[in-house]
């Protein structure tokens, strides 16, 4: 179903989007993140304190993970607040990439935290005298953490998908990684209680690996966005298919896509069925193509369409050809000896295949005055035989 459209002051159709309501989007992100932060703070205090008392290294590591969650919650709040700013003279595309930069920072925090936990756990493995048997209730704390963090994951992910927020999605996965690390803690504590004291330290290493892996994935995806990596190949092919379905489009090339926070941007060159269409008809086709993409693809915010009368990747380039003022001056100079040149109503220039095709419109009376149109056409054509940039001359009467 297509979304409602509204017109801008310049007359350009603008497709209304739920994400246009930036204050509402920020309010939801803020509420969801504050709920997660409250859970993270509670779990961090319980897990770190409980881990120390229960002598569970893996539970302390899991508590540090929860503390890192608090840091990322703060990043999410700050990034969402500043990213909602409207486009301005210095940032014409908006401020959404503030979320992207914050996500990179979030990923780096996770990597550093995970590496620190792993180093400490490995050190303890090489010093068995430091390994201790944790208390049984450390497992109970980890079990409560699993339940709470899984609930936070689903709550946050629903909001992330509804409002197309990668930053919120990253925070949701952060919550799930905390839940998964708590499961590993349960395994490590359980093994230690069975007499395998080293399992708690091994569980801490596994938790740290999970934290580092999640941080790397978040940072990599966001860095790819910052360097304008294109959308997934499947999405690009779907966009190509939608453009090819537009009436008047014969082919397309230079299809480029990029991500900017919650929105996608598209640039494309489309090749028209008829290279001699009027400027206004070509513009209409380009605006139709743009509107269709925005209607069909929920994440696409804007599309820039360049109209090509021919495939400029394969045909000869005509950049050396002059514009109308220069070309028309040469044409009229060449036609100075053609009697009918004084009656020209309009000259149309078609820049095709690296040369110019010229169309001349003359009054119908000249074709009805006794002489047939063919000699008139030949006079115009012969006068341009010494002009290498002109490939054809067509004379119309009307």
C-alpha positions as a Markdown table, in Angstrom:
| # | Residue | x | y | z |
|---|---|---|---|---|
| 1 | Unk | 0.0 | 0.0 | 0.0 |
| 2 | Unk | 1.4 | 3.4 | -0.9 |
| 3 | Unk | 1.9 | 6.0 | 1.8 |
| 4 | Unk | 0.2 | 9.4 | 1.7 |
| 5 | Unk | 2.0 | 12.1 | -0.2 |
| 6 | Unk | 2.2 | 15.8 | 0.6 |
| 7 | Unk | 3.5 | 18.6 | -1.6 |
| 8 | Unk | 6.4 | 20.9 | -0.6 |
| 9 | Unk | 6.7 | 24.6 | -1.2 |
| 10 | Unk | 8.7 | 23.9 | -4.4 |
| 11 | Unk | 5.9 | 21.7 | -5.7 |
| 12 | Unk | 7.9 | 18.5 | -5.3 |
| 13 | Unk | 6.0 | 15.5 | -4.0 |
| 14 | Unk | 7.1 | 14.5 | -0.6 |
| 15 | Unk | 6.1 | 11.1 | 0.8 |
| 16 | Unk | 5.0 | 11.3 | 4.4 |
| 17 | Unk | 6.8 | 8.9 | 6.7 |
| 18 | Unk | 6.3 | 7.9 | 10.3 |
| 19 | Unk | 10.0 | 8.7 | 10.9 |
| 20 | Unk | 9.3 | 12.4 | 10.0 |
| 21 | Unk | 7.9 | 12.7 | 13.6 |
| 22 | Unk | 11.4 | 13.1 | 15.1 |
| 23 | Unk | 10.2 | 14.2 | 18.6 |
| 24 | Unk | 8.0 | 11.1 | 18.9 |
| 25 | Unk | 10.9 | 8.9 | 17.7 |
| 26 | Unk | 13.3 | 10.4 | 20.2 |
| 27 | Unk | 10.8 | 10.1 | 23.0 |
| 28 | Unk | 10.3 | 6.4 | 22.3 |
| 29 | Unk | 14.0 | 5.7 | 22.1 |
| 30 | Unk | 14.6 | 7.6 | 25.3 |
| 31 | Unk | 11.9 | 5.7 | 27.2 |
| 32 | Unk | 13.1 | 2.3 | 25.9 |
| 33 | Unk | 16.7 | 3.1 | 26.8 |
| 34 | Unk | 15.9 | 4.4 | 30.2 |
| 35 | Unk | 14.0 | 1.2 | 31.0 |
| 36 | Unk | 17.0 | -0.8 | 29.9 |
| 37 | Unk | 19.3 | 1.4 | 31.9 |
| 38 | Unk | 17.4 | 0.8 | 35.1 |
| 39 | Unk | 17.6 | -2.9 | 34.6 |
| 40 | Unk | 21.3 | -2.7 | 33.8 |
| 41 | Unk | 22.1 | -0.6 | 36.9 |
| 42 | Unk | 20.3 | -3.1 | 39.1 |
| 43 | Unk | 21.9 | -6.1 | 37.5 |
| 44 | Unk | 25.4 | -4.5 | 37.6 |
| 45 | Unk | 25.2 | -3.9 | 41.3 |
| 46 | Unk | 23.8 | -7.3 | 42.1 |
| 47 | Unk | 26.2 | -9.3 | 39.8 |
| 48 | Unk | 29.4 | -7.5 | 40.8 |
| 49 | Unk | 28.6 | -7.5 | 44.5 |
| 50 | Unk | 27.2 | -11.0 | 44.4 |
| 51 | Unk | 30.2 | -12.2 | 42.3 |
| 52 | Unk | 32.7 | -10.9 | 44.8 |
| 53 | Unk | 30.8 | -12.4 | 47.8 |
| 54 | Unk | 30.2 | -15.7 | 46.0 |
| 55 | Unk | 33.8 | -15.8 | 44.7 |
| 56 | Unk | 32.6 | -16.2 | 41.1 |
| 57 | Unk | 35.0 | -14.6 | 38.6 |
| 58 | Unk | 32.6 | -15.2 | 35.7 |
| 59 | Unk | 29.7 | -13.5 | 37.6 |
| 60 | Unk | 31.9 | -10.4 | 38.3 |
| 61 | Unk | 32.8 | -10.4 | 34.6 |
| 62 | Unk | 29.1 | -10.5 | 33.7 |
| 63 | Unk | 28.5 | -7.6 | 36.1 |
| 64 | Unk | 31.2 | -5.6 | 34.3 |
| 65 | Unk | 29.3 | -6.4 | 31.1 |
| 66 | Unk | 26.2 | -4.9 | 32.6 |
| 67 | Unk | 28.2 | -1.8 | 33.6 |
| 68 | Unk | 29.3 | -1.4 | 30.0 |
| 69 | Unk | 25.6 | -1.7 | 29.1 |
| 70 | Unk | 25.0 | 1.4 | 31.2 |
| 71 | Unk | 27.7 | 3.3 | 29.3 |
| 72 | Unk | 26.1 | 2.3 | 26.0 |
| 73 | Unk | 22.7 | 3.3 | 27.3 |
| 74 | Unk | 24.1 | 6.8 | 27.9 |
| 75 | Unk | 25.6 | 6.9 | 24.4 |
| 76 | Unk | 22.2 | 5.9 | 22.9 |
| 77 | Unk | 20.5 | 8.7 | 24.8 |
| 78 | Unk | 23.0 | 11.3 | 23.8 |
| 79 | Unk | 23.2 | 10.2 | 20.2 |
| 80 | Unk | 19.4 | 10.0 | 19.8 |
| 81 | Unk | 19.0 | 13.4 | 21.2 |
| 82 | Unk | 21.4 | 15.1 | 18.8 |
| 83 | Unk | 20.6 | 13.0 | 15.8 |
| 84 | Unk | 17.0 | 14.2 | 15.8 |
| 85 | Unk | 18.2 | 17.7 | 14.7 |
| 86 | Unk | 16.7 | 18.9 | 11.4 |
| 87 | Unk | 18.8 | 19.4 | 8.3 |
| 88 | Unk | 20.6 | 22.8 | 8.2 |
| 89 | Unk | 23.1 | 24.7 | 6.1 |
| 90 | Unk | 26.1 | 22.8 | 7.4 |
| 91 | Unk | 24.3 | 19.4 | 7.5 |
| 92 | Unk | 21.9 | 19.3 | 4.5 |
| 93 | Unk | 21.3 | 15.6 | 4.9 |
| 94 | Unk | 20.5 | 15.8 | 8.6 |
| 95 | Unk | 22.3 | 14.6 | 11.7 |
| 96 | Unk | 21.4 | 10.9 | 11.7 |
| 97 | Unk | 25.0 | 9.8 | 11.4 |
| 98 | Unk | 25.5 | 10.9 | 14.9 |
| 99 | Unk | 23.8 | 7.6 | 15.8 |
| 100 | Unk | 26.3 | 5.8 | 13.5 |
| 101 | Unk | 29.3 | 7.4 | 15.2 |
| 102 | Unk | 27.9 | 6.5 | 18.6 |
| 103 | Unk | 27.4 | 2.9 | 17.5 |
| 104 | Unk | 31.1 | 2.8 | 16.5 |
| 105 | Unk | 32.0 | 4.1 | 20.0 |
| 106 | Unk | 29.6 | 1.5 | 21.6 |
| 107 | Unk | 31.3 | -1.3 | 19.7 |
| 108 | Unk | 34.8 | -0.1 | 20.7 |
| 109 | Unk | 33.7 | 0.0 | 24.4 |
| 110 | Unk | 32.6 | -3.6 | 24.1 |
| 111 | Unk | 35.8 | -4.7 | 22.6 |
| 112 | Unk | 37.9 | -3.0 | 25.3 |
| 113 | Unk | 35.8 | -4.4 | 28.1 |
| 114 | Unk | 35.8 | -7.9 | 26.7 |
| 115 | Unk | 39.6 | -7.9 | 26.1 |
| 116 | Unk | 40.1 | -6.8 | 29.7 |
| 117 | Unk | 38.0 | -9.6 | 31.1 |
| 118 | Unk | 39.7 | -12.2 | 28.9 |
| 119 | Unk | 43.2 | -11.1 | 30.0 |
| 120 | Unk | 42.3 | -11.3 | 33.7 |
| 121 | Unk | 40.6 | -14.7 | 33.3 |
| 122 | Unk | 43.6 | -16.2 | 31.4 |
| 123 | Unk | 46.0 | -14.9 | 34.1 |
| 124 | Unk | 44.0 | -16.7 | 36.7 |
| 125 | Unk | 44.0 | -20.0 | 34.7 |
| 126 | Unk | 47.8 | -19.9 | 34.8 |
| 127 | Unk | 47.7 | -19.3 | 38.6 |
| 128 | Unk | 45.5 | -22.2 | 39.9 |
| 129 | Unk | 45.9 | -20.9 | 43.5 |
| 130 | Unk | 43.7 | -17.9 | 42.6 |
| 131 | Unk | 40.8 | -20.1 | 41.4 |
| 132 | Unk | 38.0 | -20.3 | 43.8 |
| 133 | Unk | 34.8 | -22.3 | 44.1 |
| 134 | Unk | 31.8 | -19.9 | 43.8 |
| 135 | Unk | 28.7 | -20.2 | 46.0 |
| 136 | Unk | 25.6 | -21.9 | 44.5 |
| 137 | Unk | 23.5 | -18.8 | 44.6 |
| 138 | Unk | 25.7 | -17.2 | 42.0 |
| 139 | Unk | 23.7 | -19.4 | 39.6 |
| 140 | Unk | 20.5 | -17.9 | 40.8 |
| 141 | Unk | 21.7 | -14.3 | 40.2 |
| 142 | Unk | 22.8 | -15.4 | 36.6 |
| 143 | Unk | 19.4 | -17.0 | 36.0 |
| 144 | Unk | 17.5 | -13.8 | 37.0 |
| 145 | Unk | 19.9 | -11.8 | 34.7 |
| 146 | Unk | 19.0 | -14.1 | 31.8 |
| 147 | Unk | 15.3 | -13.6 | 32.3 |
| 148 | Unk | 15.5 | -9.8 | 32.7 |
| 149 | Unk | 17.9 | -9.1 | 29.8 |
| 150 | Unk | 16.0 | -11.3 | 27.4 |
| 151 | Unk | 12.9 | -9.3 | 28.2 |
| 152 | Unk | 14.8 | -6.1 | 27.7 |
| 153 | Unk | 16.1 | -7.5 | 24.3 |
| 154 | Unk | 12.5 | -8.1 | 23.0 |
| 155 | Unk | 11.2 | -4.8 | 24.3 |
| 156 | Unk | 14.1 | -2.8 | 22.7 |
| 157 | Unk | 14.1 | -4.7 | 19.4 |
| 158 | Unk | 10.4 | -4.1 | 18.8 |
| 159 | Unk | 11.0 | -0.4 | 19.2 |
| 160 | Unk | 14.1 | -0.6 | 17.0 |
| 161 | Unk | 12.3 | -2.3 | 14.1 |
| 162 | Unk | 9.3 | 0.0 | 14.4 |
| 163 | Unk | 11.4 | 3.2 | 14.2 |
| 164 | Unk | 14.2 | 1.8 | 12.0 |
| 165 | Unk | 16.9 | 2.7 | 14.6 |
| 166 | Unk | 20.2 | 0.8 | 14.1 |
| 167 | Unk | 21.5 | 2.3 | 17.3 |
| 168 | Unk | 18.5 | 1.0 | 19.3 |
| 169 | Unk | 18.9 | -2.4 | 17.5 |
| 170 | Unk | 22.6 | -2.4 | 18.6 |
| 171 | Unk | 21.6 | -1.8 | 22.1 |
| 172 | Unk | 19.0 | -4.6 | 21.9 |
| 173 | Unk | 21.7 | -7.1 | 20.8 |
| 174 | Unk | 23.9 | -5.8 | 23.6 |
| 175 | Unk | 21.1 | -6.8 | 26.0 |
| 176 | Unk | 20.9 | -10.2 | 24.4 |
| 177 | Unk | 24.7 | -10.7 | 24.6 |
| 178 | Unk | 24.4 | -10.0 | 28.4 |
| 179 | Unk | 21.7 | -12.6 | 28.7 |
| 180 | Unk | 23.8 | -15.1 | 26.8 |
| 181 | Unk | 26.9 | -14.3 | 28.9 |
| 182 | Unk | 24.8 | -15.0 | 32.0 |
| 183 | Unk | 23.9 | -18.5 | 30.6 |
| 184 | Unk | 27.6 | -19.1 | 30.3 |
| 185 | Unk | 28.1 | -18.0 | 33.9 |
| 186 | Unk | 25.5 | -20.5 | 35.0 |
| 187 | Unk | 27.5 | -23.3 | 33.2 |
| 188 | Unk | 30.8 | -22.1 | 34.7 |
| 189 | Unk | 29.5 | -21.8 | 38.2 |
| 190 | Unk | 27.7 | -25.2 | 37.9 |
| 191 | Unk | 30.9 | -26.8 | 36.8 |
| 192 | Unk | 32.9 | -25.3 | 39.6 |
| 193 | Unk | 30.4 | -26.6 | 42.2 |
| 194 | Unk | 31.0 | -30.1 | 40.7 |
| 195 | Unk | 34.7 | -29.8 | 41.5 |
| 196 | Unk | 36.0 | -28.3 | 38.2 |
| 197 | Unk | 37.2 | -24.9 | 39.6 |
| 198 | Unk | 38.7 | -23.8 | 36.3 |
| 199 | Unk | 35.4 | -23.8 | 34.5 |
| 200 | Unk | 34.4 | -20.5 | 36.1 |
| 201 | Unk | 37.5 | -18.8 | 34.6 |
| 202 | Unk | 36.9 | -20.5 | 31.3 |
| 203 | Unk | 33.3 | -19.3 | 31.3 |
| 204 | Unk | 34.7 | -15.7 | 31.9 |
| 205 | Unk | 36.9 | -16.1 | 28.8 |
| 206 | Unk | 33.9 | -17.3 | 26.8 |
| 207 | Unk | 31.8 | -14.3 | 28.0 |
| 208 | Unk | 34.6 | -11.9 | 27.0 |
| 209 | Unk | 34.8 | -13.5 | 23.5 |
| 210 | Unk | 31.1 | -12.9 | 23.1 |
| 211 | Unk | 31.5 | -9.3 | 24.2 |
| 212 | Unk | 34.4 | -8.6 | 21.8 |
| 213 | Unk | 32.6 | -10.3 | 18.9 |
| 214 | Unk | 29.4 | -8.3 | 19.4 |
| 215 | Unk | 31.5 | -5.1 | 19.7 |
| 216 | Unk | 33.3 | -5.9 | 16.5 |
| 217 | Unk | 30.1 | -6.6 | 14.6 |
| 218 | Unk | 28.5 | -3.3 | 15.7 |
| 219 | Unk | 31.6 | -1.2 | 15.0 |
| 220 | Unk | 32.2 | -2.8 | 11.6 |
| 221 | Unk | 28.6 | -2.2 | 10.4 |
| 222 | Unk | 28.7 | 1.4 | 11.5 |
| 223 | Unk | 32.1 | 2.1 | 9.9 |
| 224 | Unk | 30.7 | 0.6 | 6.7 |
| 225 | Unk | 27.9 | 3.1 | 6.9 |
| 226 | Unk | 30.3 | 6.0 | 7.5 |
| 227 | Unk | 32.3 | 5.1 | 4.4 |
| 228 | Unk | 29.1 | 4.9 | 2.3 |
| 229 | Unk | 29.0 | 1.2 | 1.8 |
| 230 | Unk | 26.0 | 0.3 | -0.4 |
| 231 | Unk | 22.9 | -1.5 | 0.6 |
| 232 | Unk | 22.7 | -5.3 | 0.5 |
| 233 | Unk | 22.8 | -6.8 | -3.0 |
| 234 | Unk | 19.3 | -8.1 | -2.6 |
| 235 | Unk | 18.0 | -4.7 | -1.8 |
| 236 | Unk | 19.9 | -3.1 | -4.7 |
| 237 | Unk | 18.4 | -5.7 | -7.1 |
| 238 | Unk | 14.9 | -5.0 | -5.7 |
| 239 | Unk | 15.4 | -1.3 | -6.3 |
| 240 | Unk | 16.6 | -2.0 | -9.8 |
| 241 | Unk | 13.5 | -4.0 | -10.6 |
| 242 | Unk | 11.2 | -1.3 | -9.3 |
| 243 | Unk | 12.9 | 1.3 | -11.5 |
| 244 | Unk | 12.8 | -0.9 | -14.6 |
| 245 | Unk | 9.0 | -1.2 | -14.1 |
| 246 | Unk | 8.5 | 2.5 | -14.5 |
| 247 | Unk | 6.9 | 3.4 | -17.9 |
| 248 | Unk | 9.4 | 5.1 | -20.2 |
| 249 | Unk | 12.5 | 3.6 | -18.6 |
| 250 | Unk | 14.5 | 1.3 | -20.9 |
| 251 | Unk | 17.6 | 0.7 | -18.8 |
| 252 | Unk | 19.6 | 2.1 | -15.9 |
| 253 | Unk | 23.2 | 2.3 | -14.7 |
| 254 | Unk | 25.3 | 4.0 | -12.0 |
| 255 | Unk | 22.8 | 2.8 | -9.4 |
| 256 | Unk | 24.4 | 3.9 | -6.1 |
| 257 | Unk | 23.0 | 3.4 | -2.6 |
| 258 | Unk | 24.1 | 4.4 | 0.9 |
| 259 | Unk | 22.8 | 4.4 | 4.5 |
| 260 | Unk | 22.5 | 7.4 | 6.7 |
| 261 | Unk | 21.2 | 6.4 | 10.2 |
| 262 | Unk | 17.6 | 5.1 | 9.8 |
| 263 | Unk | 17.3 | 6.2 | 6.2 |
| 264 | Unk | 18.6 | 5.0 | 2.8 |
| 265 | Unk | 19.6 | 7.3 | -0.1 |
| 266 | Unk | 19.7 | 6.3 | -3.8 |
| 267 | Unk | 21.3 | 7.9 | -6.9 |
| 268 | Unk | 20.7 | 6.5 | -10.3 |
| 269 | Unk | 21.0 | 7.2 | -14.1 |
| 270 | Unk | 18.0 | 6.0 | -16.1 |
| 271 | Unk | 18.0 | 5.5 | -19.8 |
| 272 | Unk | 14.8 | 6.5 | -21.6 |
| 273 | Unk | 12.9 | 4.6 | -24.3 |
| 274 | Unk | 12.9 | 7.7 | -26.6 |
| 275 | Unk | 16.0 | 9.8 | -26.5 |
| 276 | Unk | 14.2 | 12.7 | -28.0 |
| 277 | Unk | 11.5 | 13.2 | -25.3 |
| 278 | Unk | 10.8 | 16.7 | -24.1 |
| 279 | Unk | 12.6 | 17.9 | -21.0 |
| 280 | Unk | 9.3 | 18.1 | -19.1 |
| 281 | Unk | 8.4 | 14.5 | -20.0 |
| 282 | Unk | 11.8 | 13.3 | -19.0 |
| 283 | Unk | 11.4 | 15.2 | -15.7 |
| 284 | Unk | 8.0 | 13.6 | -15.2 |
| 285 | Unk | 9.5 | 10.1 | -15.6 |
| 286 | Unk | 12.3 | 10.8 | -13.2 |
| 287 | Unk | 9.9 | 12.2 | -10.5 |
| 288 | Unk | 7.7 | 9.1 | -11.0 |
| 289 | Unk | 10.7 | 6.8 | -10.5 |
| 290 | Unk | 11.7 | 8.7 | -7.4 |
| 291 | Unk | 8.2 | 8.6 | -5.9 |
| 292 | Unk | 7.7 | 4.9 | -6.7 |
| 293 | Unk | 10.9 | 4.0 | -4.8 |
| 294 | Unk | 10.0 | 6.0 | -1.8 |
| 295 | Unk | 6.5 | 4.4 | -1.7 |
| 296 | Unk | 7.7 | 0.9 | -2.2 |
| 297 | Unk | 10.8 | 0.8 | 0.1 |
| 298 | Unk | 10.1 | 1.9 | 3.6 |
| 299 | Unk | 13.7 | 2.9 | 4.4 |
| 300 | Unk | 14.4 | 5.0 | 1.3 |
| 301 | Unk | 14.2 | 8.7 | 2.2 |
| 302 | Unk | 15.3 | 10.3 | -1.1 |
| 303 | Unk | 16.3 | 9.4 | -4.6 |
| 304 | Unk | 18.3 | 11.5 | -7.1 |
| 305 | Unk | 17.5 | 10.5 | -10.7 |
| 306 | Unk | 19.7 | 11.6 | -13.6 |
| 307 | Unk | 18.0 | 11.3 | -17.0 |
| 308 | Unk | 20.1 | 9.9 | -19.9 |
| 309 | Unk | 18.9 | 9.9 | -23.5 |
| 310 | Unk | 21.5 | 7.2 | -24.3 |
| 311 | Unk | 23.9 | 5.0 | -22.4 |
| 312 | Unk | 26.7 | 7.5 | -21.5 |
| 313 | Unk | 28.9 | 4.6 | -20.3 |
| 314 | Unk | 29.2 | 3.1 | -23.8 |
| 315 | Unk | 28.6 | 5.8 | -26.4 |
| 316 | Unk | 31.0 | 8.5 | -27.4 |
| 317 | Unk | 31.1 | 11.5 | -25.0 |
| 318 | Unk | 30.0 | 14.9 | -26.3 |
| 319 | Unk | 31.6 | 17.1 | -23.7 |
| 320 | Unk | 33.5 | 19.0 | -26.4 |
| 321 | Unk | 30.2 | 20.1 | -28.1 |
| 322 | Unk | 29.1 | 23.7 | -27.3 |
| 323 | Unk | 25.8 | 24.7 | -25.8 |
| 324 | Unk | 22.9 | 26.4 | -27.6 |
| 325 | Unk | 24.3 | 29.9 | -27.9 |
| 326 | Unk | 27.6 | 28.7 | -29.5 |
| 327 | Unk | 26.0 | 26.0 | -31.6 |
| 328 | Unk | 23.1 | 28.2 | -32.9 |
| 329 | Unk | 25.6 | 30.9 | -33.8 |
| 330 | Unk | 27.6 | 28.4 | -36.0 |
| 331 | Unk | 24.4 | 27.1 | -37.6 |
| 332 | Unk | 23.0 | 30.5 | -38.6 |
| 333 | Unk | 26.4 | 31.5 | -39.9 |
| 334 | Unk | 26.4 | 28.3 | -42.1 |
| 335 | Unk | 22.9 | 29.0 | -43.2 |
| 336 | Unk | 23.5 | 32.6 | -44.2 |
| 337 | Unk | 23.1 | 31.7 | -47.9 |
| 338 | Unk | 19.9 | 29.6 | -47.4 |
| 339 | Unk | 16.8 | 31.8 | -48.1 |
| 340 | Unk | 14.5 | 29.9 | -45.8 |
| 341 | Unk | 16.8 | 30.4 | -42.8 |
| 342 | Unk | 15.3 | 33.8 | -42.1 |
| 343 | Unk | 11.9 | 32.0 | -41.4 |
| 344 | Unk | 13.1 | 29.5 | -38.9 |
| 345 | Unk | 10.7 | 29.3 | -36.0 |
| 346 | Unk | 12.6 | 27.0 | -33.7 |
| 347 | Unk | 15.8 | 25.0 | -33.6 |
| 348 | Unk | 15.9 | 21.8 | -31.5 |
| 349 | Unk | 19.3 | 20.2 | -30.7 |
| 350 | Unk | 19.6 | 16.5 | -29.8 |
| 351 | Unk | 23.1 | 15.6 | -28.3 |
| 352 | Unk | 23.4 | 11.9 | -29.3 |
| 353 | Unk | 26.3 | 9.6 | -29.9 |
| 354 | Unk | 28.8 | 12.3 | -29.4 |
| 355 | Unk | 27.4 | 14.6 | -32.1 |
| 356 | Unk | 24.4 | 16.9 | -32.6 |
| 357 | Unk | 21.2 | 16.1 | -34.5 |
| 358 | Unk | 19.5 | 19.3 | -35.6 |
| 359 | Unk | 15.7 | 19.8 | -36.1 |
| 360 | Unk | 14.4 | 23.0 | -37.8 |
| 361 | Unk | 10.8 | 24.1 | -37.7 |
| 362 | Unk | 9.7 | 26.2 | -40.6 |
| 363 | Unk | 6.3 | 27.8 | -41.5 |
| 364 | Unk | 4.0 | 25.4 | -43.4 |
| 365 | Unk | 3.5 | 28.1 | -46.1 |
| 366 | Unk | 7.1 | 27.4 | -47.3 |
| 367 | Unk | 6.2 | 23.8 | -48.1 |
| 368 | Unk | 2.9 | 24.9 | -49.8 |
| 369 | Unk | 4.4 | 27.7 | -51.9 |
| 370 | Unk | 5.3 | 25.6 | -54.9 |
| 371 | Unk | 8.7 | 24.1 | -54.1 |
| 372 | Unk | 8.6 | 20.6 | -52.5 |
| 373 | Unk | 10.1 | 20.2 | -49.0 |
| 374 | Unk | 13.0 | 18.0 | -50.1 |
| 375 | Unk | 15.1 | 20.7 | -51.9 |
| 376 | Unk | 14.7 | 23.0 | -48.8 |
| 377 | Unk | 15.9 | 20.2 | -46.5 |
| 378 | Unk | 18.9 | 19.6 | -48.9 |
| 379 | Unk | 19.9 | 23.3 | -48.8 |
| 380 | Unk | 20.0 | 23.2 | -45.0 |
| 381 | Unk | 21.9 | 19.9 | -45.0 |
| 382 | Unk | 24.5 | 20.9 | -47.6 |
| 383 | Unk | 25.3 | 24.1 | -45.8 |
| 384 | Unk | 26.4 | 22.0 | -42.8 |
| 385 | Unk | 28.5 | 19.5 | -44.6 |
| 386 | Unk | 31.7 | 21.1 | -43.3 |
| 387 | Unk | 30.5 | 21.0 | -39.7 |
| 388 | Unk | 31.8 | 17.7 | -38.2 |
| 389 | Unk | 29.8 | 18.0 | -35.0 |
| 390 | Unk | 26.4 | 17.8 | -36.8 |
| 391 | Unk | 25.3 | 14.3 | -37.6 |
| 392 | Unk | 21.9 | 14.9 | -39.2 |
| 393 | Unk | 19.5 | 17.7 | -40.1 |
| 394 | Unk | 15.7 | 17.3 | -40.1 |
| 395 | Unk | 13.3 | 20.0 | -41.4 |
| 396 | Unk | 9.7 | 20.2 | -40.1 |
| 397 | Unk | 6.9 | 22.3 | -41.4 |
| 398 | Unk | 4.1 | 23.5 | -39.2 |
